[in-house]
Amino acid sequence: MELEFFGAAGEVTGSCHVIRINGMQFLLDCGMIQGSRKDEARNHDPFPFEPSEIDAVVLSHAHIDHSGRLPLLLKRGFRGPIHTHNATKDLLAILLEDSASLAERDAEYANRKRKNKPPIEPLYTVKDARQVLGHLNGYRYRKKIEILPGVSIQFQDAGHIMGSTSVEVWLEEKGVQRKLVFSGDLGQYETPILHDPAVIEEADLVLMESTYGGRRHRERNLTYAEMGEIISEADHDKGNILIPAFAIGRSQEVLYTLGRYYEPWRMDRWHVFLDSPMAIEASKVYWDYPHLYDDEATKFRKSVHEMPTLHNLHLTSSTAESMVINKVRSGAIVIAGSGMCTGGRIRHHLRHNIERKECHIIIVGYQAPHTLGRRLVDGEPEVKIKGQWLQVNAKVHTIGGLSAHGDENDLVRWFKGFKNKPPVWLVHGETKAARALEQKLQNEAGTKATVAEKGDKIDLAAISSS
């Protein structure tokens, strides 16, 4: 009965952990590594296990850093079931195909320059991505299921994006019983649309994310006030606003917020473009799960019949529609992916606006090291986009209060739901953040916390939560 860490240990992306029990193996997540070119090149490396020997995958949620290598896992021999929430199952049909399309386009673009060199193969194809869908099993929250002999799981709401889960895992081998809880990515408390992370009261071991260890988000009311001020300032400057946003989660919350504050923020002066085919499709999935909304969103949805209530919202699916946006010199709010500016349409919009001092860029989510988004947050005066060095003259605003991740107080609050103070292994965080959360959990929650490193193994039978 063993847990081993393979991904998102000492870093944020590439979530992947394996549990071995009763001669079987199953994965918790199988995510893509994101960041610099060197980081992303690691996705092509062999898995540190034999994919054909993995019996099942338990997937916490749809974000690509948790799900993005599933097509590769199948391509290299995995044939088992993938267990996840119903909403995640629906979102994956959109997300994985988009990821594959991007990989195919990048390979095609690179091969144009290689001439007589051997062609570069995409990480996986659209056909590979579609193969995953036949392996998905979707479940609702709070339904306990047996996935392998001696292994049962139950999904709880993690409050991060639609369908995000914390996973309760019950294990039994040779009469020894243990319960592991995998937090997945935890959302903030009291955020719009989604419920707060669910309370879980007991575990023998907790595997927990640490993305915002050592950091606090601004209060929601202050965040909204700041966003309103930025929109007002941009209106005065007669420029555009660019919002890099993840297609699933951040795009929907940004739209919801703009709709909710339509009148006080004088949104009638703007044209709002959701310039992401994936975000448009994902938004439809969000509206298909109203039973997962929190009370505020439920009341708001009933009062306006649909979300968001933006009379000036333009959904731009085609490339041609997206290109037209770049002719708009003033009065456009453009929400586009990718959320870390590593690819997608946001890079084209940045290329047309980043050198214009009257324009504004609003960063609303986590930015991994070495990404274009992190360079903007860090205030670099010049960045390279599409092979061209550009001066950053636009004003860059970082609004942490809209992050889909809970801050360190949210993380500790979630952990305090456990009555027996189980030991914690911290993953999904940069080392500095994980160390900060390690200390906070030990000081404020009275538990033993350990920062996991890639390749660490834990004998679960030897773990005691007492």
PyMOL commands that set and color helices and strands:
alter all, ss='L'
color gray80, all
select helices_A, chain A and resi 37-44+51-53+64-67+70-75+86-112+126-133+220-237+250-260+267-269+277-287+290-292+295-304+319-325+346-353+372-377+400-402+408-415+431-444+460-462
alter helices_A, ss='H'
color red, helices_A
select strands_A, chain A and resi 2-7+16-21+24-28+56-58+82-85+136-139+145-148+151-157+165-173+176-182+205-209+241-244+271-274+313-315+332-336+360-363+382-385+388-391+395-398+424-427+449-451+457-459
alter strands_A, ss='S'
color yellow, strands_A
deselect
rebuild
show_as cartoon
